[in-house]
Amino acid sequence: MNPQAKLLSITSLFLGTTITITSNHWVMAWTGLEINTLAILPLISKSHHPRAIEAATKYFLVQAAASALLLFSSMTNAWYIGQWDITQLTHPTSCLLLTTAISIKLGLVPFHFWFPEILQGTSLTTGLLLATALKFPPITLLLLTSSSLNPTLLTTMAVASAALGGWAGLNQTQTRKILAFSSISHLGWMAI
């Protein structure tokens, strides 16, 4: 990969993470998440291997769907409440949709199926970015809206992630899939 393109991708990752973490407005948080998604795609597909291209396509589709659900949740809340502020999430449907969108972005159970497949198609360095740095913005949104999210649904998904991630990781022989299930398990503990 061209060094300038790699620098641009890494800079965009930091920019998208910073925008999402520091935003008070849903549209800015969504913008930061989309910048992150678009910045990691060249890093996933840099080897030009069919498995890497497949992983990049799957990652884009899953993250775009989760971002659309997050934006729909915030628009629903703005429609009923009249607020675009992240901390003013009060409409029950919006809270449920946001819990689902953040769970998809993080890869919590039952929305975890994309994560091991994508990690299997990437290099270890890119997998490290996917499993760590790209989890910061959704976790930040989870913390900012934790008082509004559906606690029963989130706790159920978190406990299921902690259990299933550990159990599924025991049955793996490939390093990247073990790391993926370990990440799913640890995300469950963090969500609890």
N, C-alpha and C positions, 0 to 999 in steps of 0.2 A: 504494500500500500504506500502511496506517495506520502512523504513526511508532512507536507502541508495539509493534505486531506486528513491525515490522522490527527494533526494538531487542531484542525477545525472541528473534527468530531469530538475530541476530548473537551475542547473549549465550549462547544455547544452543550455537552453533557453537564458541565459545571454551571453554565448559564441557565439551562432548563431546570436543574435542581434548585438553584438559587431563586429563580422566579417563583417556583411552586412553594418553596419553604417560606418565603417572605411575603407572599401575597395575602391580601385580605378579601379579595374579590374572586368569585368563582371563575370568571372568564380568564383572569390572569393565571390562576392555578391550572386550569385546563390548558392554557397556552404553554406553560412550563412542562406539563406532562407530555404534550405533543412534541415539543422540541426535544425532549429526552428520547422519545420513541424514534423520531427521525434521525437523531444523532447516533444512535447505537446500531441502526440498520447497516451502514457501511462497514462497521467493525465486525458484525456478525457474518456478513457475506464476503469478507475480504479474501478468503481462500479460493473463491470461485469453484468450490466443490459442490456437487448437487445437494449434498446433505446440508451444507451451509446456506445455500439459496433457499432450500425448503424451510430451514429454521428461521431465516429472516422473514420469509413470507408468513409463516405461522405466527411469529412474534408480532408482526405488523397487524395482522387481522385481529388477533386477540386483544392487543393494546388499543387498537382503534375502536373496537366494539366496547371495551371498558370505558374509554374516554367519552364515547358518545353517550353511554349510560350515565356517566358522571355529569355530563353537560345537560342531559335530559332531566336528571334529578335536580340540579340547581335551577333550571328553567321552571320546573314544576313548583319548586319552593318560591321562586320569585313571582310566579303567577299568583299564588295564593297569599303570600306574605308581603310581597312588594319589596323584598330585600335581596341583594346579591352578595351580602356579607357572609363570609364562611361561617362565622360563629352564630349566625341567626337562622340556622337550619332547624325548623320547627314542624313542618308539615310531615305527618306520619308516612305518607307514600314516598316523599322525597328522602326521608331517613332510611327507609327500607331499600330504595333504589341505590342510595349512596353506599350503604353497607355492602350491597352486592357488587357495585362497581369497584370499590376499594379491594374487596376480596378477590375479584378477578385480576386486578392489577398486581396484587401481592402473590397470588397463586395459592390462596388458602383452599382447603378441601371444602366443597366438591369442585372447585374451579382450578384444580391443580394440574390437570392432565397435560396442559401445554408446556409446563416448565421443564420436566425431565427430557422431553423430546427436543426442546430448543437448546437446552444445555448440552445435550449429546451432539448437536450439530455445530457447536462453536469451539473455538480454541479455549484453553484453560484461562488465559488472561481475560478474554471477553466474557467467559463464564463467571469469572470473579466479579467483573463489573455488573453483570446481570443479577448475580446473587446478593450483592452487597449495595453498591452505590445507587442502583436504580430502584431499590426498595425504600430509600430515604424519603422521596416525595410522597408516595402513598401512605407511608407510616406517619409522616407529619400531618397529612390530611386526616388520618385516623385519630391522631391525638387532638387535633384542633376541633374535631366534631364529635369527640367521644361521648360527650354528655347528650348528644342528640341521636346517636346511632341506636339501633335495636340491640339491646344488651343480650337478649336470649339468643338471637340469631348469631351474633358475633361470638358469644361464648361457645355455642354449639360448634361453629366452624373452627374455632381455635382449638378446642379439645380434640375434635376429629383430626385436625391437622397435626397436632402433637402426636397423637396415637398412630395415625396412618403413615405419617412420614417416617417414624421410627420403625414400624413393622415392614413397610415396603422397602426401606433401605437395607434391611437385613437380607433380603432376597436378591440383591443386585451383585453383579460381578464387575460392572464397568464403573470406573472412577467417577465420571461425570454424573452418572445417574445416582450414585451414592451421595455425591455432593448435592444434587438436586433434592433428593428426599430428605437429606439433613437440613437443607434450607427450609423446606416445607415444614418440617418438625419444629425448627427453631422459630419460624414465623408464628406458628401456633402458640408457642410459649410467650412470644412478644405480644401477641394480640390479647392473650389472657391478662 
